[in-house]
Amino acid sequence: SKQATNHFSVLFYCLKIITKELDNQVPLVDEIDTKVDKATSDIKNTNVRLKQTLNQCFR
């Protein structure tokens, strides 16, 4: 029926918008993931240096 076709058209349009938005967000999520990985690495390195410093202080 015409009404079903209209509903399908609306759903298809919404799907296109959602797909485009997801495509736009992929680079942002990738960038956040990279920054979190770097922050984790920096924290681990800082913890190693802190442990070394504390060990030197208490020798």
mmCIF file as Biopython writes it, N, C-alpha, C and O atoms, coordinates in Angstrom:
data_model
#
loop_
_atom_site.group_PDB
_atom_site.id
_atom_site.type_symbol
_atom_site.label_atom_id
_atom_site.label_alt_id
_atom_site.label_comp_id
_atom_site.label_asym_id
_atom_site.label_entity_id
_atom_site.label_seq_id
_atom_site.pdbx_PDB_ins_code
_atom_site.Cartn_x
_atom_site.Cartn_y
_atom_site.Cartn_z
_atom_site.occupancy
_atom_site.B_iso_or_equiv
_atom_site.auth_seq_id
_atom_site.auth_asym_id
_atom_site.pdbx_PDB_model_num
ATOM 1   N N  . SER A ? 1  ? 0.840  -1.188 0.000  1.0 0.0 1  A 1 
ATOM 2   C CA . SER A ? 1  ? 0.000  0.000  0.000  1.0 0.0 1  A 1 
ATOM 3   C C  . SER A ? 1  ? 0.880  1.244  0.000  1.0 0.0 1  A 1 
ATOM 4   O O  . SER A ? 1  ? 2.074  1.189  0.296  1.0 0.0 1  A 1 
ATOM 5   N N  . LYS A ? 2  ? 0.257  2.360  -0.339 1.0 0.0 2  A 1 
ATOM 6   C CA . LYS A ? 2  ? 0.998  3.624  -0.404 1.0 0.0 2  A 1 
ATOM 7   C C  . LYS A ? 2  ? 1.513  4.022  0.973  1.0 0.0 2  A 1 
ATOM 8   O O  . LYS A ? 2  ? 2.615  4.557  1.095  1.0 0.0 2  A 1 
ATOM 9   N N  . GLN A ? 3  ? 0.713  3.761  2.015  1.0 0.0 3  A 1 
ATOM 10  C CA . GLN A ? 3  ? 1.124  4.127  3.373  1.0 0.0 3  A 1 
ATOM 11  C C  . GLN A ? 3  ? 2.355  3.313  3.790  1.0 0.0 3  A 1 
ATOM 12  O O  . GLN A ? 3  ? 3.279  3.851  4.400  1.0 0.0 3  A 1 
ATOM 13  N N  . ALA A ? 4  ? 2.364  2.034  3.465  1.0 0.0 4  A 1 
ATOM 14  C CA . ALA A ? 4  ? 3.515  1.191  3.792  1.0 0.0 4  A 1 
ATOM 15  C C  . ALA A ? 4  ? 4.751  1.672  3.045  1.0 0.0 4  A 1 
ATOM 16  O O  . ALA A ? 4  ? 5.849  1.683  3.601  1.0 0.0 4  A 1 
ATOM 17  N N  . THR A ? 5  ? 4.580  2.066  1.803  1.0 0.0 5  A 1 
ATOM 18  C CA . THR A ? 5  ? 5.698  2.591  1.020  1.0 0.0 5  A 1 
ATOM 19  C C  . THR A ? 5  ? 6.235  3.869  1.646  1.0 0.0 5  A 1 
ATOM 20  O O  . THR A ? 5  ? 7.449  4.060  1.721  1.0 0.0 5  A 1 
ATOM 21  N N  . ASN A ? 6  ? 5.344  4.742  2.095  1.0 0.0 6  A 1 
ATOM 22  C CA . ASN A ? 6  ? 5.777  5.980  2.749  1.0 0.0 6  A 1 
ATOM 23  C C  . ASN A ? 6  ? 6.547  5.682  4.037  1.0 0.0 6  A 1 
ATOM 24  O O  . ASN A ? 6  ? 7.577  6.299  4.307  1.0 0.0 6  A 1 
ATOM 25  N N  . HIS A ? 7  ? 6.038  4.727  4.831  1.0 0.0 7  A 1 
ATOM 26  C CA . HIS A ? 7  ? 6.738  4.354  6.064  1.0 0.0 7  A 1 
ATOM 27  C C  . HIS A ? 7  ? 8.123  3.791  5.744  1.0 0.0 7  A 1 
ATOM 28  O O  . HIS A ? 7  ? 9.104  4.108  6.418  1.0 0.0 7  A 1 
ATOM 29  N N  . PHE A ? 8  ? 8.190  2.958  4.713  1.0 0.0 8  A 1 
ATOM 30  C CA . PHE A ? 8  ? 9.468  2.391  4.304  1.0 0.0 8  A 1 
ATOM 31  C C  . PHE A ? 8  ? 10.424 3.500  3.873  1.0 0.0 8  A 1 
ATOM 32  O O  . PHE A ? 8  ? 11.607 3.464  4.208  1.0 0.0 8  A 1 
ATOM 33  N N  . SER A ? 9  ? 9.922  4.472  3.139  1.0 0.0 9  A 1 
ATOM 34  C CA . SER A ? 9  ? 10.759 5.587  2.688  1.0 0.0 9  A 1 
ATOM 35  C C  . SER A ? 9  ? 11.300 6.375  3.876  1.0 0.0 9  A 1 
ATOM 36  O O  . SER A ? 9  ? 12.468 6.764  3.888  1.0 0.0 9  A 1 
ATOM 37  N N  . VAL A ? 10 ? 10.452 6.609  4.872  1.0 0.0 10 A 1 
ATOM 38  C CA . VAL A ? 10 ? 10.885 7.335  6.070  1.0 0.0 10 A 1 
ATOM 39  C C  . VAL A ? 10 ? 11.951 6.531  6.809  1.0 0.0 10 A 1 
ATOM 40  O O  . VAL A ? 10 ? 12.969 7.084  7.224  1.0 0.0 10 A 1 
ATOM 41  N N  . LEU A ? 11 ? 11.722 5.237  6.975  1.0 0.0 11 A 1 
ATOM 42  C CA . LEU A ? 11 ? 12.704 4.386  7.657  1.0 0.0 11 A 1 
ATOM 43  C C  . LEU A ? 11 ? 14.030 4.354  6.904  1.0 0.0 11 A 1 
ATOM 44  O O  . LEU A ? 11 ? 15.097 4.418  7.515  1.0 0.0 11 A 1 
ATOM 45  N N  . PHE A ? 12 ? 13.963 4.255  5.594  1.0 0.0 12 A 1 
ATOM 46  C CA . PHE A ? 12 ? 15.177 4.239  4.781  1.0 0.0 12 A 1 
ATOM 47  C C  . PHE A ? 12 ? 15.930 5.557  4.926  1.0 0.0 12 A 1 
ATOM 48  O O  . PHE A ? 12 ? 17.156 5.562  5.033  1.0 0.0 12 A 1 
ATOM 49  N N  . TYR A ? 13 ? 15.210 6.664  4.929  1.0 0.0 13 A 1 
ATOM 50  C CA . TYR A ? 13 ? 15.823 7.981  5.103  1.0 0.0 13 A 1 
ATOM 51  C C  . TYR A ? 13 ? 16.500 8.072  6.470  1.0 0.0 13 A 1 
ATOM 52  O O  . TYR A ? 13 ? 17.627 8.556  6.581  1.0 0.0 13 A 1 
ATOM 53  N N  . CYS A ? 14 ? 15.806 7.605  7.507  1.0 0.0 14 A 1 
ATOM 54  C CA . CYS A ? 14 ? 16.393 7.618  8.858  1.0 0.0 14 A 1 
ATOM 55  C C  . CYS A ? 14 ? 17.650 6.758  8.906  1.0 0.0 14 A 1 
ATOM 56  O O  . CYS A ? 14 ? 18.646 7.136  9.523  1.0 0.0 14 A 1 
ATOM 57  N N  . LEU A ? 15 ? 17.600 5.609  8.257  1.0 0.0 15 A 1 
ATOM 58  C CA . LEU A ? 15 ? 18.762 4.723  8.216  1.0 0.0 15 A 1 
ATOM 59  C C  . LEU A ? 15 ? 19.949 5.405  7.544  1.0 0.0 15 A 1 
ATOM 60  O O  . LEU A ? 15 ? 21.084 5.278  8.005  1.0 0.0 15 A 1 
ATOM 61  N N  . LYS A ? 16 ? 19.691 6.122  6.465  1.0 0.0 16 A 1 
ATOM 62  C CA . LYS A ? 16 ? 20.770 6.841  5.777  1.0 0.0 16 A 1 
ATOM 63  C C  . LYS A ? 16 ? 21.390 7.892  6.692  1.0 0.0 16 A 1 
ATOM 64  O O  . LYS A ? 16 ? 22.610 8.048  6.718  1.0 0.0 16 A 1 
ATOM 65  N N  . ILE A ? 17 ? 20.560 8.611  7.440  1.0 0.0 17 A 1 
ATOM 66  C CA . ILE A ? 17 ? 21.056 9.645  8.353  1.0 0.0 17 A 1 
ATOM 67  C C  . ILE A ? 17 ? 21.893 9.014  9.466  1.0 0.0 17 A 1 
ATOM 68  O O  . ILE A ? 17 ? 22.973 9.502  9.797  1.0 0.0 17 A 1 
ATOM 69  N N  . ILE A ? 18 ? 21.381 7.923  10.037 1.0 0.0 18 A 1 
ATOM 70  C CA . ILE A ? 18 ? 22.103 7.244  11.118 1.0 0.0 18 A 1 
ATOM 71  C C  . ILE A ? 18 ? 23.435 6.699  10.610 1.0 0.0 18 A 1 
ATOM 72  O O  . ILE A ? 18 ? 24.457 6.829  11.284 1.0 0.0 18 A 1 
ATOM 73  N N  . THR A ? 19 ? 23.427 6.096  9.435  1.0 0.0 19 A 1 
ATOM 74  C CA . THR A ? 19 ? 24.660 5.560  8.858  1.0 0.0 19 A 1 
ATOM 75  C C  . THR A ? 19 ? 25.682 6.663  8.631  1.0 0.0 19 A 1 
ATOM 76  O O  . THR A ? 19 ? 26.864 6.487  8.929  1.0 0.0 19 A 1 
ATOM 77  N N  . LYS A ? 20 ? 25.236 7.797  8.108  1.0 0.0 20 A 1 
ATOM 78  C CA . LYS A ? 20 ? 26.145 8.920  7.879  1.0 0.0 20 A 1 
ATOM 79  C C  . LYS A ? 20 ? 26.719 9.424  9.201  1.0 0.0 20 A 1 
ATOM 80  O O  . LYS A ? 20 ? 27.910 9.722  9.288  1.0 0.0 20 A 1 
ATOM 81  N N  . GLU A ? 21 ? 25.883 9.520  10.220 1.0 0.0 21 A 1 
ATOM 82  C CA . GLU A ? 21 ? 26.348 9.990  11.533 1.0 0.0 21 A 1 
ATOM 83  C C  . GLU A ? 21 ? 27.368 9.023  12.126 1.0 0.0 21 A 1 
ATOM 84  O O  . GLU A ? 21 ? 28.375 9.450  12.691 1.0 0.0 21 A 1 
ATOM 85  N N  . LEU A ? 22 ? 27.111 7.732  12.001 1.0 0.0 22 A 1 
ATOM 86  C CA . LEU A ? 22 ? 28.078 6.747  12.489 1.0 0.0 22 A 1 
ATOM 87  C C  . LEU A ? 22 ? 29.397 6.863  11.734 1.0 0.0 22 A 1 
ATOM 88  O O  . LEU A ? 22 ? 30.468 6.780  12.336 1.0 0.0 22 A 1 
ATOM 89  N N  . ASP A ? 23 ? 29.325 7.054  10.429 1.0 0.0 23 A 1 
ATOM 90  C CA . ASP A ? 23 ? 30.542 7.241  9.632  1.0 0.0 23 A 1 
ATOM 91  C C  . ASP A ? 23 ? 31.312 8.471  10.097 1.0 0.0 23 A 1 
ATOM 92  O O  . ASP A ? 23 ? 32.543 8.462  10.120 1.0 0.0 23 A 1 
ATOM 93  N N  . ASN A ? 24 ? 30.598 9.522  10.465 1.0 0.0 24 A 1 
ATOM 94  C CA . ASN A ? 24 ? 31.251 10.739 10.954 1.0 0.0 24 A 1 
ATOM 95  C C  . ASN A ? 24 ? 31.903 10.519 12.315 1.0 0.0 24 A 1 
ATOM 96  O O  . ASN A ? 24 ? 32.915 11.147 12.627 1.0 0.0 24 A 1 
ATOM 97  N N  . GLN A ? 25 ? 31.334 9.641  13.119 1.0 0.0 25 A 1 
ATOM 98  C CA . GLN A ? 25 ? 31.843 9.441  14.473 1.0 0.0 25 A 1 
ATOM 99  C C  . GLN A ? 25 ? 33.026 8.488  14.545 1.0 0.0 25 A 1 
ATOM 100 O O  . GLN A ? 25 ? 33.777 8.523  15.520 1.0 0.0 25 A 1 
ATOM 101 N N  . VAL A ? 26 ? 33.212 7.646  13.551 1.0 0.0 26 A 1 
ATOM 102 C CA . VAL A ? 26 ? 34.310 6.677  13.581 1.0 0.0 26 A 1 
ATOM 103 C C  . VAL A ? 26 ? 35.665 7.353  13.790 1.0 0.0 26 A 1 
ATOM 104 O O  . VAL A ? 26 ? 36.423 6.908  14.653 1.0 0.0 26 A 1 
ATOM 105 N N  . PRO A ? 27 ? 36.007 8.410  13.040 1.0 0.0 27 A 1 
ATOM 106 C CA . PRO A ? 27 ? 37.311 9.050  13.272 1.0 0.0 27 A 1 
ATOM 107 C C  . PRO A ? 27 ? 37.429 9.641  14.679 1.0 0.0 27 A 1 
ATOM 108 O O  . PRO A ? 27 ? 38.510 9.627  15.268 1.0 0.0 27 A 1 
ATOM 109 N N  . LEU A ? 28 ? 36.335 10.155 15.213 1.0 0.0 28 A 1 
ATOM 110 C CA . LEU A ? 28 ? 36.370 10.720 16.566 1.0 0.0 28 A 1 
ATOM 111 C C  . LEU A ? 28 ? 36.638 9.638  17.598 1.0 0.0 28 A 1 
ATOM 112 O O  . LEU A ? 28 ? 37.432 9.833  18.518 1.0 0.0 28 A 1 
ATOM 113 N N  . VAL A ? 29 ? 35.977 8.503  17.447 1.0 0.0 29 A 1 
ATOM 114 C CA . VAL A ? 29 ? 36.184 7.392  18.374 1.0 0.0 29 A 1 
ATOM 115 C C  . VAL A ? 29 ? 37.613 6.873  18.253 1.0 0.0 29 A 1 
ATOM 116 O O  . VAL A ? 29 ? 38.245 6.560  19.263 1.0 0.0 29 A 1 
ATOM 117 N N  . ASP A ? 30 ? 38.124 6.779  17.039 1.0 0.0 30 A 1 
ATOM 118 C CA . ASP A ? 30 ? 39.507 6.340  16.836 1.0 0.0 30 A 1 
ATOM 119 C C  . ASP A ? 30 ? 40.487 7.295  17.502 1.0 0.0 30 A 1 
ATOM 120 O O  . ASP A ? 30 ? 41.453 6.857  18.126 1.0 0.0 30 A 1 
ATOM 121 N N  . GLU A ? 31 ? 40.247 8.594  17.376 1.0 0.0 31 A 1 
ATOM 122 C CA . GLU A ? 31 ? 41.121 9.590  17.994 1.0 0.0 31 A 1 
ATOM 123 C C  . GLU A ? 31 ? 41.077 9.483  19.518 1.0 0.0 31 A 1 
ATOM 124 O O  . GLU A ? 31 ? 42.115 9.548  20.177 1.0 0.0 31 A 1 
ATOM 125 N N  . ILE A ? 32 ? 39.896 9.321  20.068 1.0 0.0 32 A 1 
ATOM 126 C CA . ILE A ? 32 ? 39.765 9.162  21.521 1.0 0.0 32 A 1 
ATOM 127 C C  . ILE A ? 32 ? 40.500 7.906  21.976 1.0 0.0 32 A 1 
ATOM 128 O O  . ILE A ? 32 ? 41.197 7.929  22.991 1.0 0.0 32 A 1 
ATOM 129 N N  . ASP A ? 33 ? 40.351 6.827  21.243 1.0 0.0 33 A 1 
ATOM 130 C CA . ASP A ? 33 ? 41.013 5.568  21.579 1.0 0.0 33 A 1 
ATOM 131 C C  . ASP A ? 33 ? 42.530 5.742  21.597 1.0 0.0 33 A 1 
ATOM 132 O O  . ASP A ? 33 ? 43.206 5.244  22.497 1.0 0.0 33 A 1 
ATOM 133 N N  . THR A ? 34 ? 43.058 6.448  20.602 1.0 0.0 34 A 1 
ATOM 134 C CA . THR A ? 34 ? 44.496 6.712  20.538 1.0 0.0 34 A 1 
ATOM 135 C C  . THR A ? 34 ? 44.946 7.545  21.728 1.0 0.0 34 A 1 
ATOM 136 O O  . THR A ? 34 ? 45.982 7.261  22.329 1.0 0.0 34 A 1 
ATOM 137 N N  . LYS A ? 35 ? 44.178 8.567  22.070 1.0 0.0 35 A 1 
ATOM 138 C CA . LYS A ? 35 ? 44.540 9.425  23.206 1.0 0.0 35 A 1 
ATOM 139 C C  . LYS A ? 35 ? 44.483 8.661  24.527 1.0 0.0 35 A 1 
ATOM 140 O O  . LYS A ? 35 ? 45.329 8.866  25.397 1.0 0.0 35 A 1 
ATOM 141 N N  . VAL A ? 36 ? 43.503 7.792  24.681 1.0 0.0 36 A 1 
ATOM 142 C CA . VAL A ? 36 ? 43.409 6.985  25.903 1.0 0.0 36 A 1 
ATOM 143 C C  . VAL A ? 36 ? 44.600 6.036  25.994 1.0 0.0 36 A 1 
ATOM 144 O O  . VAL A ? 36 ? 45.173 5.860  27.069 1.0 0.0 36 A 1 
ATOM 145 N N  . ASP A ? 37 ? 44.973 5.426  24.876 1.0 0.0 37 A 1 
ATOM 146 C CA . ASP A ? 37 ? 46.146 4.544  24.870 1.0 0.0 37 A 1 
ATOM 147 C C  . ASP A ? 37 ? 47.403 5.301  25.268 1.0 0.0 37 A 1 
ATOM 148 O O  . ASP A ? 37 ? 48.215 4.788  26.038 1.0 0.0 37 A 1 
ATOM 149 N N  . LYS A ? 38 ? 47.574 6.518  24.751 1.0 0.0 38 A 1 
ATOM 150 C CA . LYS A ? 38 ? 48.747 7.327  25.086 1.0 0.0 38 A 1 
ATOM 151 C C  . LYS A ? 38 ? 48.726 7.715  26.555 1.0 0.0 38 A 1 
ATOM 152 O O  . LYS A ? 38 ? 49.757 7.665  27.226 1.0 0.0 38 A 1 
ATOM 153 N N  . ALA A ? 39 ? 47.563 8.102  27.059 1.0 0.0 39 A 1 
ATOM 154 C CA . ALA A ? 39 ? 47.451 8.472  28.473 1.0 0.0 39 A 1 
ATOM 155 C C  . ALA A ? 39 ? 47.782 7.279  29.369 1.0 0.0 39 A 1 
ATOM 156 O O  . ALA A ? 39 ? 48.463 7.431  30.383 1.0 0.0 39 A 1 
ATOM 157 N N  . THR A ? 40 ? 47.303 6.103  28.997 1.0 0.0 40 A 1 
ATOM 158 C CA . THR A ? 40 ? 47.605 4.892  29.764 1.0 0.0 40 A 1 
ATOM 159 C C  . THR A ? 40 ? 49.100 4.623  29.774 1.0 0.0 40 A 1 
ATOM 160 O O  . THR A ? 40 ? 49.672 4.303  30.816 1.0 0.0 40 A 1 
ATOM 161 N N  . SER A ? 41 ? 49.729 4.753  28.621 1.0 0.0 41 A 1 
ATOM 162 C CA . SER A ? 41 ? 51.172 4.554  28.522 1.0 0.0 41 A 1 
ATOM 163 C C  . SER A ? 41 ? 51.927 5.582  29.360 1.0 0.0 41 A 1 
ATOM 164 O O  . SER A ? 41 ? 52.877 5.236  30.062 1.0 0.0 41 A 1 
ATOM 165 N N  . ASP A ? 42 ? 51.509 6.838  29.286 1.0 0.0 42 A 1 
ATOM 166 C CA . ASP A ? 42 ? 52.155 7.897  30.072 1.0 0.0 42 A 1 
ATOM 167 C C  . ASP A ? 42 ? 52.034 7.625  31.570 1.0 0.0 42 A 1 
ATOM 168 O O  . ASP A ? 42 ? 52.991 7.826  32.318 1.0 0.0 42 A 1 
ATOM 169 N N  . ILE A ? 43 ? 50.875 7.174  32.004 1.0 0.0 43 A 1 
ATOM 170 C CA . ILE A ? 43 ? 50.669 6.874  33.426 1.0 0.0 43 A 1 
ATOM 171 C C  . ILE A ? 43 ? 51.571 5.716  33.858 1.0 0.0 43 A 1 
ATOM 172 O O  . ILE A ? 43 ? 52.174 5.761  34.930 1.0 0.0 43 A 1 
ATOM 173 N N  . LYS A ? 44 ? 51.660 4.687  33.026 1.0 0.0 44 A 1 
ATOM 174 C CA . LYS A ? 44 ? 52.533 3.555  33.362 1.0 0.0 44 A 1 
ATOM 175 C C  . LYS A ? 44 ? 53.978 4.009  33.476 1.0 0.0 44 A 1 
ATOM 176 O O  . LYS A ? 44 ? 54.682 3.615  34.406 1.0 0.0 44 A 1 
ATOM 177 N N  . ASN A ? 45 ? 54.430 4.841  32.533 1.0 0.0 45 A 1 
ATOM 178 C CA . ASN A ? 45 ? 55.808 5.343  32.576 1.0 0.0 45 A 1 
ATOM 179 C C  . ASN A ? 45 ? 56.040 6.203  33.812 1.0 0.0 45 A 1 
ATOM 180 O O  . ASN A ? 45 ? 57.092 6.111  34.446 1.0 0.0 45 A 1 
ATOM 181 N N  . THR A ? 46 ? 55.078 7.025  34.149 1.0 0.0 46 A 1 
ATOM 182 C CA . THR A ? 46 ? 55.192 7.869  35.343 1.0 0.0 46 A 1 
ATOM 183 C C  . THR A ? 46 ? 55.260 7.010  36.598 1.0 0.0 46 A 1 
ATOM 184 O O  . THR A ? 46 ? 56.037 7.300  37.508 1.0 0.0 46 A 1 
ATOM 185 N N  . ASN A ? 47 ? 54.463 5.969  36.651 1.0 0.0 47 A 1 
ATOM 186 C CA . ASN A ? 47 ? 54.486 5.072  37.805 1.0 0.0 47 A 1 
ATOM 187 C C  . ASN A ? 47 ? 55.838 4.378  37.949 1.0 0.0 47 A 1 
ATOM 188 O O  . ASN A ? 47 ? 56.335 4.211  39.063 1.0 0.0 47 A 1 
ATOM 189 N N  . VAL A ? 48 ? 56.432 3.976  36.834 1.0 0.0 48 A 1 
ATOM 190 C CA . VAL A ? 48 ? 57.759 3.348  36.874 1.0 0.0 48 A 1 
ATOM 191 C C  . VAL A ? 48 ? 58.783 4.337  37.417 1.0 0.0 48 A 1 
ATOM 192 O O  . VAL A ? 48 ? 59.587 3.990  38.283 1.0 0.0 48 A 1 
ATOM 193 N N  . ARG A ? 49 ? 58.755 5.564  36.913 1.0 0.0 49 A 1 
ATOM 194 C CA . ARG A ? 49 ? 59.713 6.579  37.384 1.0 0.0 49 A 1 
ATOM 195 C C  . ARG A ? 49 ? 59.486 6.904  38.855 1.0 0.0 49 A 1 
ATOM 196 O O  . ARG A ? 49 ? 60.445 7.088  39.604 1.0 0.0 49 A 1 
ATOM 197 N N  . LEU A ? 50 ? 58.246 6.975  39.269 1.0 0.0 50 A 1 
ATOM 198 C CA . LEU A ? 50 ? 57.931 7.251  40.671 1.0 0.0 50 A 1 
ATOM 199 C C  . LEU A ? 50 ? 58.451 6.131  41.565 1.0 0.0 50 A 1 
ATOM 200 O O  . LEU A ? 50 ? 59.019 6.392  42.625 1.0 0.0 50 A 1 
ATOM 201 N N  . LYS A ? 51 ? 58.259 4.901  41.141 1.0 0.0 51 A 1 
ATOM 202 C CA . LYS A ? 51 ? 58.752 3.759  41.917 1.0 0.0 51 A 1 
ATOM 203 C C  . LYS A ? 51 ? 60.271 3.816  42.028 1.0 0.0 51 A 1 
ATOM 204 O O  . LYS A ? 51 ? 60.822 3.578  43.103 1.0 0.0 51 A 1 
ATOM 205 N N  . GLN A ? 52 ? 60.952 4.129  40.926 1.0 0.0 52 A 1 
ATOM 206 C CA . GLN A ? 52 ? 62.414 4.239  40.955 1.0 0.0 52 A 1 
ATOM 207 C C  . GLN A ? 52 ? 62.853 5.343  41.910 1.0 0.0 52 A 1 
ATOM 208 O O  . GLN A ? 52 ? 63.798 5.165  42.679 1.0 0.0 52 A 1 
ATOM 209 N N  . THR A ? 53 ? 62.178 6.465  41.860 1.0 0.0 53 A 1 
ATOM 210 C CA . THR A ? 53 ? 62.518 7.594  42.735 1.0 0.0 53 A 1 
ATOM 211 C C  . THR A ? 53 ? 62.313 7.225  44.198 1.0 0.0 53 A 1 
ATOM 212 O O  . THR A ? 53 ? 63.164 7.516  45.039 1.0 0.0 53 A 1 
ATOM 213 N N  . LEU A ? 54 ? 61.203 6.594  44.501 1.0 0.0 54 A 1 
ATOM 214 C CA . LEU A ? 54 ? 60.932 6.193  45.882 1.0 0.0 54 A 1 
ATOM 215 C C  . LEU A ? 54 ? 61.942 5.159  46.365 1.0 0.0 54 A 1 
ATOM 216 O O  . LEU A ? 54 ? 62.382 5.203  47.514 1.0 0.0 54 A 1 
ATOM 217 N N  . ASN A ? 55 ? 62.306 4.236  45.492 1.0 0.0 55 A 1 
ATOM 218 C CA . ASN A ? 55 ? 63.308 3.233  45.868 1.0 0.0 55 A 1 
ATOM 219 C C  . ASN A ? 55 ? 64.646 3.892  46.172 1.0 0.0 55 A 1 
ATOM 220 O O  . ASN A ? 55 ? 65.341 3.471  47.096 1.0 0.0 55 A 1 
ATOM 221 N N  . GLN A ? 56 ? 65.020 4.916  45.412 1.0 0.0 56 A 1 
ATOM 222 C CA . GLN A ? 56 ? 66.276 5.628  45.666 1.0 0.0 56 A 1 
ATOM 223 C C  . GLN A ? 56 ? 66.210 6.387  46.987 1.0 0.0 56 A 1 
ATOM 224 O O  . GLN A ? 56 ? 67.209 6.470  47.702 1.0 0.0 56 A 1 
ATOM 225 N N  . CYS A ? 57 ? 65.062 6.934  47.313 1.0 0.0 57 A 1 
ATOM 226 C CA . CYS A ? 57 ? 64.910 7.707  48.552 1.0 0.0 57 A 1 
ATOM 227 C C  . CYS A ? 57 ? 65.019 6.823  49.788 1.0 0.0 57 A 1 
ATOM 228 O O  . CYS A ? 57 ? 65.477 7.279  50.835 1.0 0.0 57 A 1 
ATOM 229 N N  . PHE A ? 58 ? 64.610 5.581  49.679 1.0 0.0 58 A 1 
ATOM 230 C CA . PHE A ? 58 ? 64.549 4.718  50.857 1.0 0.0 58 A 1 
ATOM 231 C C  . PHE A ? 58 ? 65.653 3.671  50.880 1.0 0.0 58 A 1 
ATOM 232 O O  . PHE A ? 58 ? 65.528 2.654  51.561 1.0 0.0 58 A 1 
ATOM 233 N N  . ARG A ? 59 ? 66.725 3.909  50.147 1.0 0.0 59 A 1 
ATOM 234 C CA . ARG A ? 59 ? 67.865 2.979  50.186 1.0 0.0 59 A 1 
ATOM 235 C C  . ARG A ? 59 ? 68.699 3.247  51.387 1.0 0.0 59 A 1 
ATOM 236 O O  . ARG A ? 59 ? 69.706 2.572  51.603 1.0 0.0 59 A 1 
#
